[in-house]
Amino acid sequence: MVRIRLPFDKAEYSRWVEQAEYTLRSAAQDKSNCYFSWSCLKVQQAAECALKALLHGLGFLAVRHSVLRLLNQLESRGREVGEGLRNDAMTLDRYYIPTRYPNAHAERAPYEFYNERAAQEAVEMSERILCFVKEAAEGAR
């Protein structure tokens, strides 16, 4: 089987990674202002955009919302993904729906289930994924 390596799509990568960085900055602001559930949701979104940046840059379709699934997609295409990132992705995926919807928890509003510690840890997880993406993109160019 012959593999054809497409040139790295810098424009598409940049568009997605810039959105990821913007969203991560917004999440940090929400954390600082005690909007912890929104911060947790946004860091999941930032990680999702970052991974989609790399996939799009490499010429692959990326349409799902699961951070873990996007990491698996990269791994199936030859990118080494460590266990630490996989654990970060699983945690971030848990912030995708229950941070927003009042019926995600049996009682009380979603914002009552998230605190500064959760938001800080989530920001750090998303930062690790963004760093992974940037390093992988540098190697792909």
VOBA-1610 file (N, C-alpha, C; in pm, whole numbers, padded with zeros to 5 digits, always signed):
BEGIN
Met+00083-00118+00000Met+00000+00000+00000Met+00088+00124+00000Val+00060+00214-00089Val+00135+00339-00099Val+00059+00447-00024Arg+00129+00516+00066Arg+00067+00626+00139Arg+00113+00757+00080Ile+00018+00841+00053Ile+00050+00974+00002Ile+00036+01070+00119Arg+00140+01145+00145Arg+00137+01241+00254Arg+00100+01378+00197Leu-00013+01426+00242Leu-00059+01557+00198Leu+00018+01665+00273Pro+00033+01781+00213Pro+00098+01891+00286Pro+00010+01933+00402Phe+00075+01976+00509Phe+00003+02020+00628Phe-00075+02145+00593Asp-00204+02146+00627Asp-00292+02259+00598Asp-00280+02361+00711Lys-00184+02451+00697Lys-00155+02549+00802Lys-00272+02643+00828Ala-00342+02683+00724Ala-00453+02777+00740Ala-00566+02715+00821Glu-00603+02593+00788Glu-00712+02527+00861Glu-00669+02496+01004Tyr-00546+02450+01020Tyr-00492+02425+01155Tyr-00499+02553+01238Ser-00451+02662+01183Ser-00447+02790+01255Ser-00586+02836+01296Arg-00680+02822+01207Arg-00818+02864+01235Arg-00873+02792+01357Trp-00849+02662+01364Trp-00900+02581+01475Trp-00819+02602+01602Val-00688+02608+01591Val-00606+02621+01712Val-00624+02760+01774Glu-00643+02861+01693Glu-00669+02995+01747Glu-00801+02998+01824Gln-00901+02927+01774Gln-01028+02918+01846Gln-01009+02843+01978Ala-00929+02739+01976Ala-00901+02664+02099Ala-00833+02753+02202Glu-00736+02831+02160Glu-00666+02922+02252Glu-00761+03029+02307Tyr-00843+03083+02222Tyr-00942+03185+02262Tyr-01039+03126+02366Thr-01086+03006+02339Thr-01182+02941+02430Thr-01116+02908+02563Leu-00990+02868+02559Leu-00917+02839+02683Leu-00899+02966+02766Arg-00868+03078+02701Arg-00857+03206+02774Arg-00991+03244+02836Ser-01099+03223+02763Ser-01232+03252+02814Ser-01264+03163+02935Ala-01225+03037+02928Ala-01247+02944+03040Ala-01171+02989+03164Ala-01050+03039+03145Ala-00971+03089+03258Ala-01039+03210+03321Gln-01098+03296+03239Gln-01171+03411+03290Gln-01295+03367+03369Asp-01366+03269+03315Asp-01483+03217+03386Asp-01443+03159+03521Lys-01331+03087+03524Lys-01282+03032+03651Lys-01251+03144+03748Ser-01185+03247+03701Ser-01151+03362+03787Ser-01275+03432+03841Asn-01383+03428+03765Asn-01508+03493+03805Asn-01606+03397+03872Cys-01556+03279+03908Cys-01636+03178+03982Cys-01749+03117+03900Tyr-01738+03119+03769Tyr-01833+03049+03683Tyr-01771+02913+03647Phe-01764+02826+03746Phe-01686+02704+03734Phe-01744+02604+03635Ser-01876+02592+03629Ser-01934+02497+03534Ser-01907+02540+03391Trp-01916+02671+03365Trp-01888+02721+03230Trp-01741+02704+03196Ser-01656+02723+03293Ser-01514+02703+03271Ser-01486+02558+03232Cys-01548+02465+03305Cys-01527+02322+03274Cys-01578+02287+03134Leu-01694+02342+03097Leu-01745+02316+02961Leu-01649+02374+02858Lys-01605+02496+02880Lys-01520+02562+02780Lys-01385+02493+02764Val-01329+02438+02869Val-01200+02371+02851Val-01219+02243+02771Gln-01336+02179+02785Gln-01363+02063+02701Gln-01371+02108+02555Gln-01437+02220+02532Gln-01450+02273+02396Gln-01313+02313+02340Ala-01228+02371+02423Ala-01094+02410+02379Ala-01013+02288+02337Ala-01019+02183+02418Ala-00945+02060+02384Ala-00999+01999+02256Glu-01130+02001+02241Glu-01192+01949+02118Glu-01144+02027+01996Cys-01146+02158+02004Cys-01100+02241+01891Cys-00952+02220+01862Ala-00873+02205+01966Ala-00729+02184+01946Ala-00705+02053+01870Leu-00770+01947+01911Leu-00751+01818+01843Leu-00805+01822+01700Lys-00915+01892+01681Lys-00968+01908+01546Lys-00872+01990+01460Ala-00803+02085+01521Ala-00703+02163+01448Ala-00598+02071+01388Leu-00546+01982+01470Leu-00442+01891+01423Leu-00497+01796+01316Leu-00613+01740+01341Leu-00671+01648+01242Leu-00697+01719+01109His-00756+01837+01114His-00781+01912+00990His-00649+01950+00923Gly-00551+01989+01001Gly-00420+02023+00946Gly-00357+01906+00873Leu-00379+01787+00926Leu-00324+01666+00865Leu-00409+01616+00747Gly-00523+01682+00725Gly-00607+01646+00611Gly-00716+01545+00642Phe-00750+01528+00770Phe-00852+01431+00809Phe-00981+01502+00851Leu-01092+01434+00831Leu-01221+01484+00874Leu-01233+01467+01025Ala-01280+01567+01094Ala-01298+01562+01239Ala-01432+01624+01273Val-01530+01541+01304Val-01665+01594+01325Val-01726+01559+01461Arg-01663+01477+01538Arg-01720+01435+01668Arg-01684+01534+01778His-01751+01520+01893His-01728+01611+02005His-01647+01550+02117Ser-01629+01421+02117Ser-01556+01354+02224Ser-01406+01377+02209Val-01346+01430+02313Val-01201+01453+02313Val-01129+01320+02304Leu-01176+01220+02377Leu-01114+01087+02373Leu-01124+01027+02233Arg-01239+01040+02172Arg-01256+00985+02036Arg-01163+01054+01937Leu-01145+01185+01950Leu-01054+01257+01861Leu-00909+01213+01884Leu-00871+01191+02010Leu-00738+01139+02038Leu-00720+01001+01975Asn-00822+00916+01989Asn-00816+00783+01929Asn-00803+00791+01778Gln-00870+00888+01719Gln-00861+00906+01574Gln-00717+00942+01535Leu-00654+01027+01613Leu-00513+01060+01587Leu-00424+00939+01604Glu-00450+00864+01709Glu-00367+00745+01735Glu-00382+00642+01624Ser-00503+00626+01573Ser-00525+00529+01464Ser-00455+00573+01335Arg-00414+00699+01331Arg-00343+00752+01215Arg-00194+00770+01244Gly-00147+00698+01346Gly-00004+00692+01370Gly+00053+00789+01472Arg-00029+00867+01538Arg+00021+00961+01640Arg+00025+00891+01774Glu+00136+00902+01843Glu+00151+00845+01976Glu+00073+00929+02077Val-00015+00865+02152Val-00095+00932+02254Val-00068+00861+02386Gly-00021+00934+02485Gly+00011+00875+02614Gly-00112+00851+02699Glu-00094+00769+02802Glu-00203+00737+02893Glu-00252+00860+02969Gly-00160+00951+03000Gly-00198+01074+03070Gly-00297+01157+02990Leu-00270+01174+02861Leu-00363+01250+02776Leu-00496+01178+02762Arg-00489+01046+02756Arg-00613+00968+02746Arg-00699+00990+02871Asn-00636+00991+02987Asn-00710+01016+03112Asn-00766+01158+03115Asp-00686+01255+03070Asp-00735+01393+03062Asp-00858+01401+02972Ala-00852+01334+02859Ala-00963+01337+02762Ala-01090+01277+02823Met-01075+01166+02895Met-01193+01105+02958Met-01258+01199+03059Thr-01174+01267+03136Thr-01228+01363+03234Thr-01296+01479+03164Leu-01231+01536+03064Leu-01290+01650+02992Leu-01421+01613+02925Asp-01431+01493+02872Asp-01556+01450+02808Asp-01672+01449+02907Arg-01644+01429+03034Arg-01751+01430+03135Arg-01806+01570+03159Tyr-01740+01671+03106Tyr-01786+01809+03122Tyr-01867+01859+03003Tyr-01884+01777+02903Tyr-01950+01824+02781Tyr-02100+01850+02799Ile-02171+01761+02864Ile-02316+01777+02877Ile-02362+01819+03017Pro-02317+01753+03124Pro-02374+01784+03255Pro-02343+01923+03309Thr-02248+01993+03251Thr-02218+02129+03294Thr-02325+02228+03250Arg-02407+02189+03154Arg-02501+02282+03092Arg-02647+02257+03121Tyr-02686+02132+03134Tyr-02828+02099+03135Tyr-02881+02071+03275Pro-02986+02143+03317Pro-03042+02124+03450Pro-03090+01981+03477Asn-03125+01907+03376Asn-03170+01769+03399Asn-03056+01667+03395Ala-02934+01714+03392Ala-02819+01622+03392Ala-02791+01565+03531His-02837+01633+03633His-02820+01589+03771His-02958+01570+03833Ala-02968+01478+03928Ala-03097+01446+03988Ala-03159+01566+04059Glu-03077+01643+04125Glu-03127+01760+04199Glu-03030+01875+04179Arg-03081+01992+04195Arg-03001+02115+04189Arg-02953+02147+04047Ala-02908+02268+04033Ala-02861+02317+03902Ala-02718+02271+03875Pro-02680+02261+03749Pro-02547+02214+03716Pro-02433+02294+03781Tyr-02450+02426+03785Tyr-02340+02508+03836Tyr-02305+02475+03982Glu-02397+02414+04055Glu-02372+02380+04195Glu-02281+02258+04212Phe-02249+02189+04105Phe-02169+02067+04112Phe-02021+02090+04076Tyr-01983+02211+04045Tyr-01847+02240+04001Tyr-01786+02347+04090Asn-01657+02331+04118Asn-01588+02425+04206Asn-01456+02468+04144Glu-01385+02553+04214Glu-01260+02609+04163Glu-01157+02500+04134Arg-01150+02401+04221Arg-01052+02293+04201Arg-01080+02218+04071Ala-01206+02183+04049Ala-01243+02112+03926Ala-01209+02197+03803Ala-01241+02325+03810Ala-01214+02414+03697Ala-01064+02427+03673Gln-00985+02442+03778Gln-00840+02455+03763Gln-00780+02328+03702Glu-00820+02213+03753Glu-00770+02086+03698Glu-00810+02070+03552Ala-00931+02111+03518Ala-00978+02100+03380Ala-00898+02192+03288Val-00869+02313+03334Val-00787+02406+03255Val-00650+02343+03229Glu-00591+02284+03330Glu-00458+02221+03314Glu-00463+02104+03216Met-00570+02026+03219Met-00585+01915+03125Met-00593+01966+02982Ser-00673+02069+02963Ser-00688+02125+02829Ser-00557+02186+02780Glu-00483+02249+02869Glu-00353+02305+02833Glu-00257+02195+02789Arg-00260+02079+02856Arg-00173+01968+02815Arg-00209+01918+02676Ile-00338+01911+02647Ile-00381+01866+02514Ile-00341+01968+02409Leu-00357+02096+02438Leu-00316+02200+02343Leu-00165+02193+02318Cys-00088+02170+02421Cys+00057+02157+02406Cys+00091+02037+02317Phe+00025+01925+02340Phe+00043+01805+02258Phe+00015+01836+02111Val-00095+01906+02087Val-00135+01940+01950Val-00029+02028+01884Lys+00017+02130+01955Lys+00117+02221+01897Lys+00248+02150+01867Glu+00290+02061+01954Glu+00413+01986+01930Glu+00395+01892+01810Ala+00280+01826+01802Ala+00254+01735+01689Ala+00246+01814+01558Ala+00188+01932+01562Ala+00178+02014+01440Ala+00316+02059+01394Glu+00403+02094+01488Glu+00539+02134+01451Glu+00611+02021+01378Gly+00590+01900+01427Gly+00653+01783+01363Gly+00593+01747+01230Ala+00471+01792+01204Ala+00400+01757+01080Ala+00428+01854+00967Arg+00483+01970+00999Arg+00503+02073+00895Arg+00623+02047+00811
//
